[in-house]
């Protein structure tokens, strides 16, 4: 079964549990792992209980529909601090931060970009790299993720220290 079809099966289950699907990926060949990355809708951190809830719901659906031919392992996880950016709304949320982005094909004579995410305009990702601004169509993005910087780490720690008191 194609990844797109698998995502179409998985996304409603994840959303039904009250979470957002970030990414579906199959890792490995001999004993593949189906990795399902989820996030909360309210910005709080994903917990082990959240992953277990979604894993149980997905296991039931996957057992019933049996979309994967061979044996595999299911892994439900959070996106982490260097999270993948897979939807336009992810780019909107993380404006002002450093990202790595790779395009499907060459764009302005390159495929890899690393720079500050400035904006999202008309379905395009606007970033600055080496003092040059690039406007990259979202449709060309093969993969993108946040880069862990001191600024991102300090904001993360400040938010979690504040939450503990």
N, C-alpha and C positions, 0 to 999 in steps of 0.2 A: 504494500500500500504506500502511496506517495506521502511525503511529509506533510504536504498541504492538507490532504484528506485526514491525516492523523490529527493535525492541529484543529481541523474542523470538528472532530469528535471530542477532543480534549477541552477546547475552550469553553463550551457551554457547561461542562461539569465543574471546571475551575470557577467560572463566574457564578454558578449555582451555589457554590460553597462560600461565596462572598469575597472572592479574590480576583486579581487580574492575572491573566496569562502573559508572561513576559517572553518566554521562548520554549520551543520544543526542539530537542536535538537528540539524535541517536549517536552514541559514542561507542566505538569498537566494532569488531567484525565477528570474532568467534563467539563471544558471550556478550552481546551488545547490552548497553544500558540506555534505556529511554529516559532522558533527563527532561523533567518538566520544571521550569522555573516560574515561580509565582511571586506576586507582591500584594501588599494590602492596598485597599482603596483609600485609606485614611492617612497613609504616610508612616504608620507605626512599623516597628520591626516585625518580620516574620518570626514566629516561634516554632519550636519543634512540634507542638500540638497542632499548629496550623498545617504544617507539612503532613503530619499523620492524618489529619482530617481529609485533606485533599487526596492523599495517597490511597486511603480506603475507598473513597468515592470513585477515583480513577480505576482502581483495581477491579471493582465491581463492574464498571462499564466495559473495561478492556477484556475482562473474562467473558462477558456476555457477547460483545461484538467480535472479539478475536481478530483484530485488524493486523496483527503481526504474526507472520508465519512461524518463525522459530522461537525458541526460548529466549527470554531477555529479562533484565532486571529493571524495575521501575525506581527512579530516584526523583523525589520532589524536594526542591531546595529554594532558597531565597536568592535574589540576584547579587547580594553582597555589595560592598562599597564600590568596586570597579564594575558596576552593573552594565549589562548590555543595553543598548538603546535600540529597540526594535520597532517602535511606533513613533509617529510624528509627535504625539503628546509627551513621549519620553524626552525628546529633544527640547520641547517647550519647557518642561519642568526643570531641566538642567542647564538652561541658558546661563552663561557667565563662567562655566566650568571648562576645564580642559578635557578634550575627547580625542580618541583615535578613531579614524574612520577609513574604511576600505571600500572602494567602488568595484562593481562587477566588471567594468571595462575602464580603460584609461579615460580620465577626465582632465582636461588641461595638461596633458602629457604625463599624468601620474595616476596611480591607483591608491596610494596610501597618503593619508593626511593626519597630522597631529597638531592641534591648536585649540584656541579658545572658541567655544561655541557662542556665537553672538546672537543669533536669532533664527527663527523659522519664518520664512516669507513665501506665501503661495506654494507650499509644498516643497520648498527648497531649504536646505541646511546652509546657513551662513556661518562660516568660521574664518578666523584669522590665524595664519601660519606664516612664520618668518616675515611678519609685517605686510603680508599680502592677504587680501580678503578673497575667499572663494565662495561661490554660491553653487552648491552641489544639489542637483535634483534628488529628492528622497528615493525616487524610483531606481536610481543607480547605486544606492547604498547596499553593499553586500553584507557588511557587518560594521558595528560601531559600539564603542563602550566608553564609559567614563574612565579617566586616568586618575589614580589616587595621587593627590597633591597634598602638600602641607595644609593648604587652605581647606580642602575637602575633609581631611582627617580632623583638623581642629574643630570644624563645624559639627562633625559627627560626634566627637567626644563631648563638646559643649552641650549638645542636645541630649546626650545620654546621661551626662552628669546632672543636668537640670531635671531630667525625668526621675532620677533616683531619689530626689529629696522631696 
